[in-house]
């Protein structure tokens, strides 16, 4: 065993991160769209605060989704290559 960083695992992590980025773009677009439909802001300050919260939600989604998919890709790459975990 070559340690923790096998080529198959790293390739799987790279592919997983790319898939995670695509998934993030789709999910965050859907979430932001639905949140904007529920906006009941009456003043410009409320509207800006609501937009700030939407951006925060999108950032949280990115921080969660992309690393999870990269981790799954790493695990899948190592498992399918026979390196095991």
C-alpha positions as CSV (number, residue, x, y, z in Angstrom):
1,X,0.0,0.0,0.0
2,X,1.4,3.4,-1.0
3,X,-0.1,5.3,1.9
4,X,-3.0,7.6,1.9
5,X,-2.5,9.3,-1.4
6,X,-3.0,6.7,-4.1
7,X,-3.3,7.9,-7.7
8,X,-6.7,6.3,-8.1
9,X,-8.0,8.0,-4.9
10,X,-6.7,11.4,-6.0
11,X,-8.2,11.0,-9.5
12,X,-11.5,10.0,-7.8
13,X,-11.3,13.0,-5.5
14,X,-10.8,15.3,-8.5
15,X,-13.7,13.8,-10.4
16,X,-15.8,13.9,-7.2
17,X,-15.0,17.6,-6.7
18,X,-16.0,18.4,-10.2
19,X,-19.3,16.5,-9.8
20,X,-19.8,18.2,-6.5
21,X,-19.3,21.7,-8.1
22,X,-21.9,20.9,-10.7
23,X,-24.3,19.6,-8.0
24,X,-23.6,22.7,-5.9
25,X,-24.5,25.0,-8.9
26,X,-27.7,23.2,-9.5
27,X,-28.8,22.9,-5.9
28,X,-27.8,26.5,-4.9
29,X,-29.6,27.8,-8.0
30,X,-32.8,26.0,-7.0
31,X,-32.5,27.0,-3.3
32,X,-31.8,30.7,-4.1
33,X,-34.7,30.8,-6.6
34,X,-37.1,29.4,-4.1
35,X,-35.9,31.7,-1.3
36,X,-36.3,34.7,-3.6
37,X,-39.9,33.7,-4.2
38,X,-40.5,33.9,-0.5
39,X,-39.0,37.4,-0.1
40,X,-41.5,39.7,1.7
41,X,-39.1,42.6,2.1
42,X,-40.7,46.0,2.1
43,X,-37.6,48.2,2.3
44,X,-34.3,48.3,0.5
45,X,-32.5,47.4,3.7
46,X,-34.6,44.4,4.3
47,X,-34.1,43.3,0.7
48,X,-30.3,43.6,1.0
49,X,-30.3,41.7,4.3
50,X,-32.4,38.9,2.6
51,X,-29.9,38.8,-0.3
52,X,-27.0,38.6,2.1
53,X,-28.6,35.6,3.8
54,X,-29.2,33.9,0.5
55,X,-25.5,34.4,-0.4
56,X,-24.5,33.0,3.0
57,X,-26.7,29.9,2.4
58,X,-25.1,29.4,-1.0
59,X,-21.6,29.6,0.6
60,X,-22.6,27.1,3.3
61,X,-23.9,24.7,0.6
62,X,-20.6,25.0,-1.3
63,X,-18.5,24.3,1.8
64,X,-20.6,21.2,2.5
65,X,-21.4,19.7,-0.9
66,X,-18.0,20.0,-2.8
67,X,-15.9,18.3,0.0
68,X,-18.4,15.6,0.5
69,X,-18.4,14.7,-3.2
70,X,-14.6,14.9,-3.3
71,X,-14.4,12.5,-0.3
72,X,-16.9,10.1,-1.9
73,X,-14.9,10.3,-5.1
74,X,-11.7,9.5,-3.2
75,X,-13.3,6.6,-1.5
76,X,-14.8,5.3,-4.7
77,X,-11.6,5.7,-6.6
78,X,-9.6,3.7,-4.0
79,X,-12.2,1.1,-3.6
80,X,-12.6,0.4,-7.4
81,X,-8.9,0.4,-8.0
82,X,-8.3,-2.3,-5.4
83,X,-6.2,-0.2,-3.0
84,X,-8.9,-0.4,-0.3
85,X,-9.3,2.0,2.6
